[in-house]
Amino acid sequence: MGVQLLERLEQSELDLPAVIDRIETITTDPATTRAILEEAERRGVIERDGSTVRPTQGRFLSFEAEVVTKEGEFTCQRCGASISTGYFMNLEAGEHGPFGSSCIRKVTGRE
């Protein structure tokens, strides 16, 4: 799921802390984070140059087709806030979320 998340980066380049911020929506374990970055690089999903990460595929997330909105009581996967509307990303590995309205934009790179 982490590699699939990195496939969907919308900026032409990001600093490593911004990429790690996105990966931490999946795991906060440093070894797993490192493994995700290494696997993404090995698969050609990203290129790393020091602390700069560049996506290579430009496979952006379609909000209309790949983000699902659900109503309920949720906790944002990124910031931990209580939310009543959850946004979930549909990735091949499964559903990832929930996120609040501002965090889904940050995770997908739209903000």
N, C-alpha and C positions, 0 to 999 in steps of 0.2 A: 504494500500500500504506500509506503514511503517513497519508493521509486516512482510509482504512478503519480503521486502528488507532485514530485519534482518535474515530471513530464509536462505538467500543466502550468508551469511558471510563465507569467505573461510579460515580464520585463526582459529587456535584452541582456541585462546583467544585474546581479545583486551582490551585496556584501555577504560574507559567510554568516554573520549573526542574523541577518534577515532570513536566510535559508534555514538556519537552525531553528528560528522562531516557528517556521512552518512545520518542520519535522517534529518539533516538540508537541504538536497537536496529536501526534501518534505515539511518541515515546519521549521520555525524559532521561532514559538511560544513555549515558555518553557512548558506551560501546556499540549500542544499537544505532545511535545517530551516526557514528563513524562508519558503521557497516552499510547503512543506507546511502551515505555519500559516496563511499567507495564503489558500491554496486551500481549506483546511477552513473558514475564516471566510467566504470568498466563496460556498461551497456551502451555508452555513448549518449546518454540522456543529458548530461551536463559536461562542461569543461571547467576545470578549476585552475586558476592562476593566482597562487598565493591566497589572499582572502577574498578573491572575486570569483563568483560562480556565474557561468553563462549557460543558459539552456540551449540545446542544439536542435530541438525538434519543433518548437513553436506550436505544440498541440494544445491550444487553449481550451479551457472549460466553457462549455455552452451553458449559460444560466438557464435558458429555456428548456434544454433537454437533459442536462446533467446535474442540476441543483433542484432538490425537492424541498418544499416548505411544509412544515408540519406544525400544528397548533398543539400546545400542551404545556407541561411544566418541565423545563429542561435546564441544564447547566451548560454554559458555553464551554466547548472543548478547549478553546484557546485562552480565554481570560477568566473563566470560572464564574461569571455573572449568571444570576438567575434570569431566564428568558422564557417568554410565553410563545414566541414564534422561533422555531429552530430551522436552520438551513442546513441541509445535508448534501454532501457531494456524492454522486454516484460514480464510483471508480470501478474498474474491472475486478479489483480485489474485494469490493464490497462498499457499503455505505459508510461515509466518514463524516462525523459531526456529533452533536449539533453545534452550530455556531450562531451567534447573534448577527444582526444585520451589518454592523461595522466589521466584525471579525471575519465574516465570510469574504468581505471585500479585501481584507488584509491577506488572508490565507491564499486567495486566488490571485492576488496582485493587482486588483482593480482599484486600490487606493494607495 
